[in-house]
Every structure is written in C-alpha cells, then in structure tokens.
Amino acid sequence: MRYDLNLLPVFVALMEERSVTRAALRLGITQPALSNALNRLRDTLQDPLFIRERYGIKPTQFAEEIAPVIAETLATLDGVLAGRQHFDPATATRQFNIAANSYVEIVLMPSIIARLRQLAPGVKMSLIPFGYDLAETGVISGTTDMVLGRIVEPPDNLIIQHLMDDGLACVVRADHPDIDRSMSREQYEALRHVNIQPPGRLRAGLFQVLDRQGLRRELAISVTHFLAVPEIIAVTDYCATLPRLICNQIAKDSRLKVVEAPVDLGTFPVEIAWHVRYRNDPAHRWFRQLLVETAAELSGAS
C-alpha cells in the first residue's frame, strides 16, 4: 500500500490539538485544506480517526493505537534526513519553536537573542509557555524543537541535557528599615513575602526547600511572573526569594537590594529536552551548543 507522508504531520497535529481550527493554524494551512487531508487519511486508514465533540474532536481507539507508531515513523525519517543536511548559521533561515518557562525567558533569552543576531541573523525563535505538562508543549511529538526549564519525569523519546544550576537569594527595597546587608532567620520570618507562582515545579521546589529548613514565610501576595516583583518590593517592606541570576538583574534597580537568605536554600537545575528525531539535526545541534555556551557564561562555569 502507498502512503502519503505529507498526511502524517496532519494526524499528529490533530492528535495533539484536538481541534481542526488549532491544527490548521499550527500547520499554516486553511481549515478546508486540513479537512481534505483528514478525509484522505480516513480513506487510507479505513477509520474515522477523529469524532466531533462539543468542544473539539476526539480520537478513535484506532487513532490512539497508531499514534505512537506514526510519531516514531516521523522521528526516524526526520533523523535520517537531518543527518544529510548542512547548516551554516551565517546564512541559514530557520525558526526554532521553543517551550520555555518564565525563568528562562528572563535569564537566558536576552543573551541567546544577542548571539543569534551576531552569529545567525536569519535564525528566529518562537516561544511558547512551559509550565509542568510536557505533552502540552509539543516536544514529546517533536513538533516543538525543545523545552527549557526543569524537566520532570520525561518520556523515553526525549533526550535531556543539563544546562546550569542556579541558587536563591532575597530582594528587599534599598532603604528597608529593618534589613541592612544581611538577614537573620528571625528577620526573614518576621517579614511579609511576595510569592511567585509561575506554572511548573520551581514553585513547589521553593516551598519544599523552606520546609526542609524549617523556615516559615508569611505571604502577603502571590504573583504569576518574576517581572511583577520589583515594583511591589520597591514600594513595600516585603521580601521576595528569587533565583540568584534574576536577583542579579534586579540589583541594577537602585530602589532594590539583594541580600543572602538566612540559610542555605540550595540550587535548582535548568535543563533542555528535545525529541530523539533531532539527535542528528545539524541546525538543532548547533543551537543546543549555543544554549550550553550561553548558560555556562551566565552561571560562571569555566
């Protein structure tokens, strides 16, 4: 039997998006074109594949069964073809679709963008949020190039590489009436705190570290992004416990100052994960190395 390989990415997009509209947008085609492709898939595979529901589409049992086979087929084919390609960053025109948490967006991305502008001006990036669910990012199927952040319980088809470690420190306003250059455990526990609740495991990790150290926090407010913290700290007597590299950026604001936490809060990892299909992709390898070098510089690694 002859198969149209162009239909396989359509199947993957529909499986992950569970919506004809979103799948068409992701593939950059019209909805009629996607519907035509789906009809051809149905004829080829002799199964409805997807059933309409009130809020989208649901895969049939057969679609669920063949989804891993199709994903693996695409991964194998991509790996073979990628190994035959040549990548010249100075002349390349490629876009990397990256899932990144808010920490990575603030700490890593400015330096990455600056390097791309210098070394690979035709290479672009498109970022999507990464919280906890790897499946939502598209990295498991390989439709997203990579995910950056803290990777927990990855499936077997992802390759994980450690990029760097970061620690934690505290930020208060520069003229805080109670905090000078250091902070005692008693002072930390007496302060009211700004809590950052980005999606993902960093949130849970900080709570666990404080609990292990027996360190209490009285929360005054919870926010969803690191960028909200400086303005809140600048006009209050609150304290925020943040990643050290973010503290280094905040320290440039004369209204604020960084002080050490009263106890050692340890470190947390920053990692990169990508689908096995990109193992031998020259462009992907080059970009991964760029990330490794940038992270080493930022973390002070030799």
C-alpha positions as a Markdown table, in Angstrom:
| # | Residue | x | y | z |
|---|---|---|---|---|
| 1 | Met | 0.0 | 0.0 | 0.0 |
| 2 | Arg | 1.2 | 3.5 | -0.8 |
| 3 | Tyr | 1.1 | 6.2 | 1.8 |
| 4 | Asp | 1.2 | 10.0 | 1.5 |
| 5 | Leu | 3.8 | 11.0 | 4.1 |
| 6 | Asn | 2.5 | 14.6 | 3.9 |
| 7 | Leu | -0.6 | 13.4 | 5.8 |
| 8 | Leu | 1.3 | 12.2 | 8.9 |
| 9 | Pro | 2.0 | 15.7 | 10.3 |
| 10 | Val | -1.7 | 16.4 | 9.9 |
| 11 | Phe | -2.5 | 13.4 | 12.0 |
| 12 | Val | 0.0 | 14.4 | 14.7 |
| 13 | Ala | -1.4 | 18.0 | 14.8 |
| 14 | Leu | -4.9 | 16.7 | 15.2 |
| 15 | Met | -3.9 | 14.3 | 17.9 |
| 16 | Glu | -2.2 | 17.0 | 20.0 |
| 17 | Glu | -4.5 | 20.0 | 19.3 |
| 18 | Arg | -7.9 | 18.0 | 19.4 |
| 19 | Ser | -9.2 | 20.9 | 17.2 |
| 20 | Val | -9.4 | 21.3 | 13.5 |
| 21 | Thr | -9.0 | 25.1 | 13.8 |
| 22 | Arg | -5.9 | 24.9 | 16.0 |
| 23 | Ala | -4.3 | 22.1 | 14.0 |
| 24 | Ala | -4.8 | 24.2 | 10.8 |
| 25 | Leu | -3.2 | 27.2 | 12.4 |
| 26 | Arg | -0.3 | 25.2 | 13.7 |
| 27 | Leu | 0.4 | 23.7 | 10.3 |
| 28 | Gly | -0.1 | 27.0 | 8.5 |
| 29 | Ile | -2.9 | 25.7 | 6.2 |
| 30 | Thr | -6.6 | 26.5 | 5.8 |
| 31 | Gln | -9.3 | 24.6 | 7.6 |
| 32 | Pro | -10.7 | 23.2 | 4.2 |
| 33 | Ala | -7.2 | 22.0 | 3.3 |
| 34 | Leu | -6.8 | 20.3 | 6.6 |
| 35 | Ser | -10.3 | 18.7 | 6.3 |
| 36 | Asn | -9.4 | 17.4 | 2.9 |
| 37 | Ala | -6.2 | 15.9 | 4.3 |
| 38 | Leu | -8.2 | 14.3 | 7.1 |
| 39 | Asn | -10.6 | 12.8 | 4.6 |
| 40 | Arg | -7.7 | 11.3 | 2.7 |
| 41 | Leu | -6.3 | 9.9 | 5.9 |
| 42 | Arg | -9.6 | 8.3 | 6.7 |
| 43 | Asp | -9.8 | 6.7 | 3.3 |
| 44 | Thr | -6.2 | 5.4 | 3.5 |
| 45 | Leu | -6.5 | 4.0 | 7.1 |
| 46 | Gln | -10.2 | 2.9 | 6.8 |
| 47 | Asp | -11.2 | 4.6 | 10.1 |
| 48 | Pro | -12.9 | 7.8 | 11.1 |
| 49 | Leu | -9.9 | 8.6 | 13.2 |
| 50 | Phe | -11.5 | 11.7 | 14.9 |
| 51 | Ile | -15.0 | 12.2 | 16.1 |
| 52 | Arg | -16.5 | 15.7 | 16.6 |
| 53 | Glu | -17.4 | 16.7 | 20.1 |
| 54 | Arg | -18.9 | 19.8 | 21.6 |
| 55 | Tyr | -15.5 | 21.4 | 22.2 |
| 56 | Gly | -13.3 | 19.8 | 19.6 |
| 57 | Ile | -12.5 | 16.4 | 18.3 |
| 58 | Lys | -11.8 | 13.1 | 20.0 |
| 59 | Pro | -9.5 | 10.4 | 18.5 |
| 60 | Thr | -11.0 | 6.9 | 17.9 |
| 61 | Gln | -9.5 | 3.9 | 19.6 |
| 62 | Phe | -7.7 | 3.1 | 16.4 |
| 63 | Ala | -6.2 | 6.6 | 16.2 |
| 64 | Glu | -4.9 | 6.2 | 19.8 |
| 65 | Glu | -3.3 | 2.9 | 18.9 |
| 66 | Ile | -1.5 | 4.1 | 15.8 |
| 67 | Ala | -0.4 | 7.5 | 17.2 |
| 68 | Pro | 2.8 | 6.2 | 18.7 |
| 69 | Val | 3.7 | 4.4 | 15.5 |
| 70 | Ile | 3.2 | 7.5 | 13.4 |
| 71 | Ala | 5.2 | 9.6 | 15.8 |
| 72 | Glu | 8.1 | 7.2 | 15.8 |
| 73 | Thr | 7.9 | 6.9 | 12.0 |
| 74 | Leu | 8.3 | 10.7 | 11.6 |
| 75 | Ala | 11.1 | 10.7 | 14.2 |
| 76 | Thr | 13.0 | 8.1 | 12.3 |
| 77 | Leu | 12.5 | 9.8 | 8.9 |
| 78 | Asp | 13.5 | 13.2 | 10.3 |
| 79 | Gly | 16.6 | 11.7 | 11.9 |
| 80 | Val | 17.7 | 10.2 | 8.6 |
| 81 | Leu | 17.1 | 13.3 | 6.6 |
| 82 | Ala | 18.6 | 15.7 | 9.1 |
| 83 | Gly | 21.9 | 13.8 | 9.1 |
| 84 | Arg | 22.3 | 14.6 | 5.4 |
| 85 | Gln | 21.8 | 18.3 | 5.8 |
| 86 | His | 24.4 | 21.0 | 6.2 |
| 87 | Phe | 23.9 | 24.0 | 8.4 |
| 88 | Asp | 25.7 | 27.3 | 8.0 |
| 89 | Pro | 24.4 | 29.7 | 10.8 |
| 90 | Ala | 25.6 | 32.8 | 9.0 |
| 91 | Thr | 23.3 | 32.1 | 6.0 |
| 92 | Ala | 20.6 | 29.9 | 7.5 |
| 93 | Thr | 16.9 | 30.9 | 7.6 |
| 94 | Arg | 15.3 | 28.7 | 10.2 |
| 95 | Gln | 12.9 | 29.1 | 13.1 |
| 96 | Phe | 13.2 | 27.2 | 16.4 |
| 97 | Asn | 10.0 | 26.7 | 18.3 |
| 98 | Ile | 10.9 | 26.6 | 22.0 |
| 99 | Ala | 8.8 | 26.0 | 25.1 |
| 100 | Ala | 10.4 | 27.9 | 27.9 |
| 101 | Asn | 9.4 | 28.8 | 31.5 |
| 102 | Ser | 9.4 | 32.4 | 32.7 |
| 103 | Tyr | 12.9 | 32.0 | 34.4 |
| 104 | Val | 14.4 | 31.0 | 31.1 |
| 105 | Glu | 12.7 | 33.9 | 29.2 |
| 106 | Ile | 14.3 | 36.4 | 31.6 |
| 107 | Val | 17.7 | 34.9 | 32.3 |
| 108 | Leu | 18.7 | 33.1 | 29.1 |
| 109 | Met | 16.8 | 34.5 | 26.2 |
| 110 | Pro | 18.2 | 38.0 | 26.0 |
| 111 | Ser | 21.7 | 36.6 | 25.7 |
| 112 | Ile | 20.6 | 34.0 | 23.2 |
| 113 | Ile | 18.9 | 36.6 | 21.0 |
| 114 | Ala | 22.0 | 38.8 | 21.1 |
| 115 | Arg | 24.1 | 35.8 | 20.0 |
| 116 | Leu | 21.7 | 34.9 | 17.2 |
| 117 | Arg | 21.8 | 38.5 | 15.9 |
| 118 | Gln | 25.6 | 38.3 | 15.7 |
| 119 | Leu | 26.1 | 34.7 | 14.5 |
| 120 | Ala | 22.9 | 33.7 | 12.8 |
| 121 | Pro | 20.8 | 36.7 | 11.8 |
| 122 | Gly | 18.4 | 34.6 | 9.7 |
| 123 | Val | 17.6 | 32.3 | 12.6 |
| 124 | Lys | 14.4 | 33.1 | 14.5 |
| 125 | Met | 12.8 | 31.8 | 17.7 |
| 126 | Ser | 9.2 | 31.4 | 18.7 |
| 127 | Leu | 8.5 | 30.9 | 22.4 |
| 128 | Ile | 5.5 | 29.2 | 24.0 |
| 129 | Pro | 4.9 | 28.9 | 27.7 |
| 130 | Phe | 6.2 | 25.8 | 29.6 |
| 131 | Gly | 4.7 | 25.0 | 33.0 |
| 132 | Tyr | 4.7 | 21.4 | 34.0 |
| 133 | Asp | 2.9 | 19.3 | 31.3 |
| 134 | Leu | 5.4 | 18.3 | 28.7 |
| 135 | Ala | 2.6 | 17.0 | 26.4 |
| 136 | Glu | 1.2 | 20.5 | 26.1 |
| 137 | Thr | 4.4 | 21.8 | 24.7 |
| 138 | Gly | 4.5 | 19.6 | 21.6 |
| 139 | Val | 8.1 | 18.4 | 22.5 |
| 140 | Ile | 7.0 | 14.8 | 23.0 |
| 141 | Ser | 5.8 | 14.5 | 19.4 |
| 142 | Gly | 8.7 | 16.6 | 18.1 |
| 143 | Thr | 6.6 | 19.4 | 16.7 |
| 144 | Thr | 8.3 | 21.8 | 19.2 |
| 145 | Asp | 12.1 | 21.8 | 18.8 |
| 146 | Met | 12.9 | 21.8 | 22.5 |
| 147 | Val | 11.8 | 22.7 | 26.0 |
| 148 | Leu | 13.8 | 24.7 | 28.5 |
| 149 | Gly | 13.3 | 24.7 | 32.3 |
| 150 | Arg | 13.1 | 22.0 | 34.8 |
| 151 | Ile | 12.3 | 18.6 | 33.2 |
| 152 | Val | 10.4 | 16.2 | 35.5 |
| 153 | Glu | 9.5 | 12.6 | 34.5 |
| 154 | Pro | 10.3 | 12.8 | 30.8 |
| 155 | Pro | 9.2 | 10.0 | 28.4 |
| 156 | Asp | 11.7 | 7.7 | 26.8 |
| 157 | Asn | 11.7 | 9.6 | 23.5 |
| 158 | Leu | 13.1 | 12.8 | 25.0 |
| 159 | Ile | 16.8 | 13.5 | 25.4 |
| 160 | Ile | 17.7 | 15.5 | 28.5 |
| 161 | Gln | 20.8 | 17.7 | 28.9 |
| 162 | His | 21.7 | 19.7 | 32.0 |
| 163 | Leu | 22.4 | 23.3 | 31.2 |
| 164 | Met | 23.2 | 25.0 | 34.5 |
| 165 | Asp | 22.3 | 25.3 | 38.2 |
| 166 | Asp | 21.1 | 28.5 | 40.0 |
| 167 | Gly | 20.7 | 29.3 | 43.6 |
| 168 | Leu | 18.3 | 31.5 | 45.6 |
| 169 | Ala | 18.6 | 34.9 | 47.3 |
| 170 | Cys | 16.4 | 37.6 | 48.7 |
| 171 | Val | 15.3 | 41.0 | 47.5 |
| 172 | Val | 14.1 | 43.9 | 49.6 |
| 173 | Arg | 13.8 | 47.6 | 49.0 |
| 174 | Ala | 17.1 | 49.5 | 49.2 |
| 175 | Asp | 16.1 | 51.6 | 52.2 |
| 176 | His | 14.3 | 48.9 | 54.1 |
| 177 | Pro | 14.1 | 50.0 | 57.7 |
| 178 | Asp | 14.9 | 46.5 | 59.2 |
| 179 | Ile | 17.3 | 44.9 | 56.7 |
| 180 | Asp | 20.8 | 46.1 | 56.1 |
| 181 | Arg | 23.4 | 43.8 | 54.4 |
| 182 | Ser | 22.3 | 40.5 | 55.9 |
| 183 | Met | 19.2 | 38.9 | 57.2 |
| 184 | Ser | 18.7 | 36.6 | 60.2 |
| 185 | Arg | 16.2 | 33.7 | 60.3 |
| 186 | Glu | 14.1 | 35.8 | 62.7 |
| 187 | Gln | 14.0 | 38.7 | 60.4 |
| 188 | Tyr | 13.1 | 36.5 | 57.4 |
| 189 | Glu | 10.2 | 35.0 | 59.3 |
| 190 | Ala | 9.0 | 38.4 | 60.6 |
| 191 | Leu | 8.8 | 39.9 | 57.1 |
| 192 | Arg | 5.9 | 39.6 | 54.8 |
| 193 | His | 6.7 | 38.0 | 51.5 |
| 194 | Val | 5.9 | 38.2 | 47.8 |
| 195 | Asn | 5.4 | 34.7 | 46.4 |
| 196 | Ile | 5.9 | 33.9 | 42.7 |
| 197 | Gln | 3.6 | 31.3 | 41.3 |
| 198 | Pro | 4.7 | 30.6 | 37.8 |
| 199 | Pro | 3.5 | 27.3 | 36.3 |
| 200 | Gly | 5.8 | 24.5 | 37.0 |
| 201 | Arg | 8.0 | 22.8 | 39.6 |
| 202 | Leu | 10.0 | 25.9 | 40.7 |
| 203 | Arg | 7.0 | 27.0 | 42.8 |
| 204 | Ala | 6.8 | 23.6 | 44.6 |
| 205 | Gly | 10.5 | 23.4 | 44.9 |
| 206 | Leu | 10.9 | 26.6 | 46.9 |
| 207 | Phe | 8.1 | 25.5 | 49.3 |
| 208 | Gln | 9.8 | 22.2 | 49.8 |
| 209 | Val | 13.2 | 23.8 | 50.5 |
| 210 | Leu | 11.8 | 26.2 | 53.0 |
| 211 | Asp | 10.0 | 23.3 | 54.7 |
| 212 | Arg | 13.2 | 21.2 | 54.9 |
| 213 | Gln | 15.0 | 24.2 | 56.5 |
| 214 | Gly | 12.1 | 24.8 | 58.9 |
| 215 | Leu | 11.9 | 28.4 | 57.6 |
| 216 | Arg | 8.5 | 30.0 | 57.7 |
| 217 | Arg | 7.1 | 32.7 | 55.4 |
| 218 | Glu | 4.1 | 34.9 | 55.9 |
| 219 | Leu | 2.8 | 35.5 | 52.4 |
| 220 | Ala | 1.5 | 39.0 | 51.6 |
| 221 | Ile | 0.8 | 38.4 | 47.9 |
| 222 | Ser | 1.3 | 35.9 | 45.2 |
| 223 | Val | 2.0 | 36.9 | 41.6 |
| 224 | Thr | 2.4 | 34.9 | 38.4 |
| 225 | His | 5.6 | 36.3 | 36.9 |
| 226 | Phe | 9.0 | 37.5 | 38.2 |
| 227 | Leu | 8.6 | 40.8 | 36.4 |
| 228 | Ala | 5.9 | 41.8 | 38.8 |
| 229 | Val | 8.2 | 41.6 | 41.8 |
| 230 | Pro | 10.5 | 44.7 | 41.6 |
| 231 | Glu | 7.6 | 47.2 | 41.5 |
| 232 | Ile | 5.9 | 45.6 | 44.5 |
| 233 | Ile | 9.2 | 45.3 | 46.5 |
| 234 | Ala | 10.1 | 48.9 | 45.7 |
| 235 | Val | 7.0 | 50.4 | 47.4 |
| 236 | Thr | 6.7 | 48.0 | 50.4 |
| 237 | Asp | 8.7 | 46.4 | 53.2 |
| 238 | Tyr | 8.1 | 43.0 | 51.7 |
| 239 | Cys | 10.7 | 40.4 | 50.8 |
| 240 | Ala | 11.0 | 38.1 | 47.8 |
| 241 | Thr | 13.0 | 34.9 | 47.5 |
| 242 | Leu | 14.2 | 34.6 | 43.9 |
| 243 | Pro | 16.7 | 32.8 | 41.7 |
| 244 | Arg | 20.1 | 34.4 | 42.1 |
| 245 | Leu | 20.5 | 35.2 | 38.4 |
| 246 | Ile | 17.2 | 37.1 | 38.5 |
| 247 | Cys | 18.3 | 38.8 | 41.6 |
| 248 | Asn | 21.5 | 39.9 | 39.8 |
| 249 | Gln | 19.3 | 41.7 | 37.2 |
| 250 | Ile | 17.0 | 43.2 | 39.8 |
| 251 | Ala | 20.1 | 44.5 | 41.7 |
| 252 | Lys | 20.6 | 47.0 | 38.8 |
| 253 | Asp | 17.5 | 48.8 | 40.1 |
| 254 | Ser | 18.7 | 51.4 | 42.6 |
| 255 | Arg | 15.4 | 51.1 | 44.6 |
| 256 | Leu | 16.2 | 47.5 | 45.5 |
| 257 | Lys | 19.0 | 45.4 | 47.1 |
| 258 | Val | 19.8 | 41.8 | 47.2 |
| 259 | Val | 20.7 | 40.1 | 50.5 |
| 260 | Glu | 21.6 | 36.5 | 51.3 |
| 261 | Ala | 18.9 | 34.2 | 52.6 |
| 262 | Pro | 19.4 | 33.3 | 56.3 |
| 263 | Val | 20.1 | 29.7 | 55.5 |
| 264 | Asp | 21.4 | 27.8 | 52.5 |
| 265 | Leu | 18.5 | 27.2 | 50.2 |
| 266 | Gly | 20.5 | 25.0 | 47.8 |
| 267 | Thr | 20.3 | 25.1 | 44.0 |
| 268 | Phe | 17.9 | 24.1 | 41.2 |
| 269 | Pro | 18.7 | 22.7 | 37.7 |
| 270 | Val | 17.9 | 24.3 | 34.4 |
| 271 | Glu | 17.7 | 21.7 | 31.6 |
| 272 | Ile | 16.9 | 21.2 | 28.0 |
| 273 | Ala | 14.9 | 18.4 | 26.4 |
| 274 | Trp | 14.4 | 17.5 | 22.8 |
| 275 | His | 12.8 | 14.7 | 20.8 |
| 276 | Val | 15.1 | 11.9 | 19.6 |
| 277 | Arg | 14.3 | 12.9 | 16.0 |
| 278 | Tyr | 16.5 | 16.0 | 16.4 |
| 279 | Arg | 19.5 | 14.0 | 17.6 |
| 280 | Asn | 21.4 | 14.3 | 14.3 |
| 281 | Asp | 19.9 | 17.5 | 13.0 |
| 282 | Pro | 22.9 | 19.9 | 12.4 |
| 283 | Ala | 20.9 | 23.0 | 13.0 |
| 284 | His | 19.5 | 21.6 | 16.2 |
| 285 | Arg | 22.9 | 20.5 | 17.4 |
| 286 | Trp | 24.3 | 24.0 | 16.7 |
| 287 | Phe | 21.5 | 25.7 | 18.6 |
| 288 | Arg | 21.8 | 23.4 | 21.5 |
| 289 | Gln | 25.6 | 24.1 | 21.7 |
| 290 | Leu | 24.7 | 27.8 | 21.7 |
| 291 | Leu | 22.5 | 27.3 | 24.7 |
| 292 | Val | 25.1 | 25.3 | 26.5 |
| 293 | Glu | 27.8 | 28.0 | 26.0 |
| 294 | Thr | 25.4 | 30.8 | 26.9 |
| 295 | Ala | 24.3 | 29.1 | 30.1 |
| 296 | Ala | 27.9 | 28.4 | 31.1 |
| 297 | Glu | 28.8 | 32.1 | 30.8 |
| 298 | Leu | 25.7 | 33.2 | 32.7 |
| 299 | Ser | 26.3 | 30.7 | 35.5 |
| 300 | Gly | 30.0 | 31.5 | 35.7 |
| 301 | Ala | 31.1 | 28.0 | 34.6 |
| 302 | Ser | 34.5 | 27.7 | 33.1 |
